[in-house]
């Protein structure tokens, strides 16, 4: 027969009713979606054992992303089964899912792809379809987080400035992979207004800056790590008195954070490469706002561009009559 707990012991243990009330107050797993792993520790009620696991997680972060369930259990003086229950309490299906989320958060805090690659969870391969769903889910979170960081009034002021000050030049730049976003934005913007110049951050950059003046605008795309050449470009534009708009990640260096227009975006990804989905969304919103400010001018430029494309036979036109099943 098991010995009953003493009155002193009983008074220290939560009653069944208290436990039920705690569980009733805990958020549903769906309510925890999008909340980082460490932030969830304060959103749920934890048992004594779970508190010890939470301490291990917090104390040994970020390398906790690399711990196995057995290692975590040993560090907290409990069992792997308790680790699994702890993960479920935090809203994850199992410890493997919690570990994967820890790795994602750790990668987001690291600068270089090799460092982010070093925290990938090994031995847990998933099919491409599952990864696609995870990517889309992550992008939704990035977009929602970006909306909360954006000053919509600043966005409107920038759109109006691009639409009304069409006599000034607009320089667009982005180094490394951000150059893809810069190229996309400058090409679209050039269809809406004149005076758009995409900068090539090479040793020819000084030649491209010959005409820059205080009345001009420099737009840069630079998430995660700024390159030396882009920093020199920002310094030169600032010395000339030109306005600067920067699209960056959550933690830009001071030289970028000091821009006249600053738009932080969430760039988290499930793999080693940053996500630019939120940056592209901002570009599209800005372009759409400019169209609203310049409907007639945009229509005229679109018609002129279409005329030029026709004269240059830009597009491959296939006769409908040659398509099977069509008459």
C-alpha positions in Angstrom: 0.0 0.0 0.0 1.3 3.4 -0.9 2.0 5.8 1.9 -0.3 8.8 1.9 1.1 12.3 1.7 1.5 14.2 4.9 -0.6 17.3 5.5 2.4 19.5 4.9 3.2 17.8 1.6 -0.5 17.9 0.6 -0.7 21.6 1.2 2.3 22.2 -1.2 0.8 20.2 -4.1 -1.8 21.7 -6.4 -5.2 20.1 -6.0 -6.9 18.3 -8.9 -9.4 21.2 -9.1 -6.5 23.7 -9.3 -4.9 21.7 -12.1 -8.1 21.6 -14.0 -8.6 25.4 -13.6 -5.0 25.9 -14.9 -5.6 23.7 -17.9 -8.8 25.6 -18.6 -6.9 28.9 -18.6 -4.2 27.6 -21.0 -4.5 28.8 -24.6 -5.4 26.3 -27.3 -2.6 25.2 -29.6 -4.1 27.3 -32.4 -3.8 30.4 -30.2 -0.1 29.8 -29.9 0.6 29.7 -33.6 3.1 32.3 -34.7 4.5 32.8 -31.2 8.2 32.0 -30.9 9.1 29.0 -28.7 10.6 30.9 -25.8 7.7 33.4 -25.7 5.3 30.5 -25.2 6.9 29.6 -21.9 5.0 32.5 -20.2 1.7 31.9 -22.0 1.0 28.5 -20.5 0.8 27.1 -16.9 3.7 24.7 -16.2 4.1 21.9 -13.7 7.2 21.6 -11.5 8.9 19.2 -14.0 7.9 21.4 -16.9 9.3 24.5 -15.1 12.7 22.7 -14.9 12.5 21.9 -18.6 11.7 25.5 -19.3 14.7 26.6 -17.4 16.9 24.3 -19.4 15.5 25.7 -22.6 16.0 29.3 -21.6 19.4 28.8 -20.0 20.9 26.8 -22.8 19.3 28.8 -25.7 20.3 28.9 -28.5 22.2 25.6 -28.4 19.0 24.1 -27.0 18.0 23.8 -30.6 20.6 21.1 -31.0 19.7 19.0 -27.8 18.0 15.7 -28.1 14.9 14.9 -26.0 17.2 12.6 -23.9 19.7 15.4 -23.4 17.0 17.8 -22.3 15.5 15.2 -20.0 18.9 14.5 -18.4 19.6 18.2 -17.9 16.2 18.7 -16.1 16.4 15.4 -14.2 13.3 13.9 -15.8 12.3 11.5 -18.6 12.0 11.9 -22.4 8.3 11.3 -22.0 8.1 14.4 -19.9 9.9 16.3 -22.6 7.3 15.2 -25.1 4.4 16.4 -22.8 6.3 19.7 -22.3 6.4 20.2 -26.1 2.7 19.5 -26.4 2.0 21.9 -23.6 3.7 24.6 -25.7 1.5 23.8 -28.7 3.7 21.5 -30.7 2.9 18.0 -31.9 6.0 16.6 -30.4 9.6 17.5 -29.3 10.8 17.2 -32.9 8.5 20.1 -34.0 9.6 22.2 -31.0 13.2 21.5 -31.9 12.6 22.5 -35.5 11.0 25.8 -34.4 14.0 26.5 -32.1 16.3 25.9 -35.0 14.3 28.3 -37.2 14.5 31.0 -34.5 18.2 30.4 -34.0 18.8 30.7 -37.7 16.9 34.0 -37.8 19.3 35.4 -35.2 22.4 34.3 -37.1 23.9 36.4 -39.9 25.5 34.0 -42.3 24.0 31.0 -44.2 26.8 28.6 -43.0 26.0 29.5 -39.4 22.3 29.0 -40.0 23.0 25.7 -41.8 24.9 24.5 -38.7 21.8 24.4 -36.6 19.6 22.4 -39.0 18.0 19.5 -37.3 19.6 16.3 -38.6 17.8 13.0 -39.3 14.4 14.6 -39.8 13.7 14.7 -43.5 10.3 15.8 -44.8 8.8 15.6 -48.2 8.8 18.6 -50.5 5.1 19.0 -50.2 5.3 19.3 -46.4 8.1 21.9 -46.8 6.0 23.9 -49.2 3.2 24.1 -46.7 5.7 25.1 -44.0 7.2 27.8 -46.3 3.7 29.3 -47.0 2.9 29.2 -43.3 6.1 31.0 -42.5 5.6 33.6 -45.1 2.1 34.4 -43.7 3.8 35.0 -40.3 6.4 37.2 -42.0 3.8 39.3 -43.7 1.7 39.7 -40.5 4.7 40.6 -38.5 5.8 43.1 -41.2 2.4 44.9 -41.2 2.8 45.5 -37.4 6.3 47.0 -38.0 5.4 49.3 -40.8 4.6 53.0 -40.4 1.8 53.3 -42.9 2.0 57.1 -42.9 5.6 56.9 -43.9 4.7 54.6 -46.7 2.0 57.0 -48.0 4.5 59.9 -47.8 7.0 58.0 -49.8 4.4 57.0 -52.4 3.4 60.6 -52.8 7.0 61.8 -53.0 7.6 59.3 -55.8 4.4 60.3 -57.6 4.8 64.1 -57.4 8.5 64.8 -57.6 9.0 63.4 -61.0 11.7 65.9 -62.0 14.1 64.4 -59.5 16.0 61.2 -60.0 15.3 58.0 -58.1 18.3 55.8 -57.6 17.6 52.1 -56.6 20.2 49.7 -55.2 20.5 46.4 -53.4 23.6 44.3 -52.8 24.0 40.6 -53.1 20.6 38.8 -53.3 18.7 42.0 -52.4 19.8 43.2 -55.8 17.0 41.0 -57.2 14.4 43.0 -55.2 16.0 46.3 -56.3 16.0 45.2 -60.0 12.3 44.2 -59.7 11.3 47.4 -58.1 13.3 49.7 -60.4 11.9 48.0 -63.5 8.3 48.4 -62.4 8.8 52.0 -61.1 10.4 53.0 -64.4 7.1 52.1 -66.1 5.3 54.5 -63.8 7.5 57.5 -63.9 10.7 58.9 -65.5 14.1 59.3 -63.9 14.6 55.9 -62.4 18.2 54.5 -62.3 19.2 51.1 -61.1 22.7 51.2 -59.6 25.3 48.5 -60.2 27.3 48.3 -57.0 30.6 47.8 -58.8 33.7 49.9 -59.4 31.6 51.8 -61.9 29.4 53.2 -59.1 31.1 56.6 -59.0 30.2 57.1 -62.7 26.6 56.3 -61.9 26.5 59.0 -59.1 27.8 61.9 -61.2 24.3 63.5 -61.4 23.1 62.7 -57.9 22.0 65.9 -56.0 20.1 67.0 -52.9 16.8 66.9 -54.8 17.1 63.2 -55.5 16.0 60.0 -53.7 18.0 56.9 -53.0 16.1 53.6 -52.3 18.1 50.7 -50.9 17.1 47.1 -50.2 19.4 45.6 -47.6 18.3 42.8 -45.3 20.4 41.0 -42.8 24.0 42.2 -43.6 25.1 45.4 -45.2 27.9 45.4 -47.7 30.8 48.0 -47.5 29.9 49.4 -50.9 26.3 50.0 -50.0 27.4 51.7 -46.8 29.7 54.0 -48.9 26.7 54.7 -51.2 24.5 55.7 -48.3 27.3 58.0 -46.9 27.7 59.7 -50.3 24.0 60.2 -50.7 23.7 61.6 -47.2 26.6 64.0 -47.7 24.9 65.3 -50.9 21.7 65.9 -49.0 19.6 63.3 -51.0 16.7 61.6 -49.2 17.1 57.9 -48.4 14.5 55.2 -48.2 15.6 51.8 -46.8 13.9 48.4 -46.9 15.6 46.1 -44.4 15.2 43.4 -41.8 14.2 43.9 -38.2 17.6 44.9 -36.9 19.4 47.2 -39.4 22.7 48.8 -38.5 22.6 52.4 -37.4 23.8 53.8 -40.8 20.7 52.3 -42.4 18.3 52.9 -39.5 19.1 56.6 -39.8 17.4 56.7 -43.3 14.6 59.3 -43.9 12.2 56.4 -44.7 12.8 53.1 -42.9 10.7 50.0 -43.5 11.6 46.9 -41.4 10.5 43.5 -42.7 10.4 40.0 -41.3 12.8 37.8 -43.2 12.6 34.5 -41.3 12.7 31.3 -43.4 12.6 27.6 -42.8 16.0 27.1 -44.5 19.3 28.9 -44.6 18.2 31.7 -47.0 16.2 34.8 -45.9 12.7 35.4 -47.2 12.0 38.5 -49.3 8.3 37.9 -49.5 7.5 40.9 -47.2 9.9 43.1 -49.1 8.2 42.3 -52.4 4.8 42.9 -50.8 5.9 46.4 -49.8 7.2 47.1 -53.3 3.8 46.1 -54.8 1.9 48.2 -52.3 4.1 51.2 -53.0 3.7 50.8 -56.8 -0.1 50.4 -56.5 -0.2 53.6 -54.4 1.8 55.5 -57.1 -0.6 54.3 -59.8 -3.5 55.8 -57.8 -1.6 59.1 -57.6 -0.8 59.2 -61.4 -3.5 57.3 -63.2 -3.4 59.4 -66.5 0.4 59.5 -66.6 0.7 55.8 -65.9 -1.8 55.0 -68.6 0.1 57.1 -71.1 3.4 55.5 -70.3 1.8 52.0 -70.4 0.4 52.7 -73.9 3.8 54.1 -75.1 5.6 51.0 -73.7 3.1 48.7 -75.4 3.7 50.5 -78.7 7.5 50.1 -78.3 7.1 46.4 -77.5 5.1 46.0 -80.6 7.6 47.8 -82.8 10.4 45.7 -81.4 8.4 42.5 -81.6 9.2 41.8 -78.0 6.6 39.2 -77.4 6.2 35.9 -79.1 2.7 35.8 -80.6 1.2 32.5 -81.5 -1.8 32.4 -83.8 -4.9 31.1 -82.0 -5.7 29.1 -85.1 -2.5 27.0 -84.7 -3.5 25.9 -81.2 -5.1 22.4 -81.0 -8.8 22.4 -80.3 -9.2 26.1 -81.1 -10.9 27.6 -84.2 
